[in-house]
Amino acid sequence: MRGGVLARTNRLLTDLDTGLFTSCLYLSIDLARRRVHLASAGHPPPLLRHPDGRTETLEPPSGLLLGIDPAAEYQATEVSLPPGAVLALYTDGLVETPGAHLDDGIADLAGRLSRAPHRSMDDLADALVRPHERTDQRQDDIALLVIGTPPDDG
């Protein structure tokens, strides 16, 4: 059903016939149950940092960009979020560098997320957007959202 939100949004965008298209990542997060449902329309994949610092790229099935094909369908997937984990959502402007492959930019961000100190979400976000050697040539705007899951009560 959650992929249906993207499908309906896609149909609306194509019905408006603006000639515009966009990527989109739809998430439904339940922090109490530590679960996230996600569906993608060509958007960069979220990153999940586990409490031990290991970071993985969550790769939901990716559908077409919104606004291209009114009949496009989008598949949702569910992921468990471990206690004390961090979920990072971002736009391509944070990981794209002219002349470099997008996967390299995502891997670089994942590495920085894994190594970043975890004092607060603000500090973590600052560490991820801080300019460094790969980002000197940023040409696009960026957006970043980091979400921490509650630690175990025990």
C-alpha positions, 0 to 999 in steps of 0.5 A: 500500500505504501508504494501506492502513495508514490503511484498516486503522486506520480499520476497526479504529476503526469495528469498536470502535464507540467513536463516536470519530473522528480525523484522521491523517497517515501518513508513511514517510520514507526520509532516505537516498533523500530520499523520503516517502510520505504518506497523509492522513485529514483531517489538516492538510497537511505543509509542506516548506521548500526549501533556498532558504527557499521553503515549499510545502504538500504536499497528499496526497489527503485521505480521510475522518477515521478512524472514520466509514466502515469502507469508506473508502479512502486514497490515498498519494502520494510526494514527493521531499525536496531535500537540506537541506530541512525537513519540518514536521508539525503538528496543527491546534491550531498553525494554528487560530484562532477566527474565522479560516479554517484555510487562513489559519493554514496559510499563516501557518505556512508564511510563518513556516517560510520566514522562520525562521532555520535554526540547529537543529531545536530553534531552528526548532521554538521559532520556529514554536510561539512565541506571536505575534499569530495565536496569542494565542487558541489553544484546542487542544493543539499538536504539531509535528515538524520533520525536516531532510534531509541536505545534499548530500555534495558 
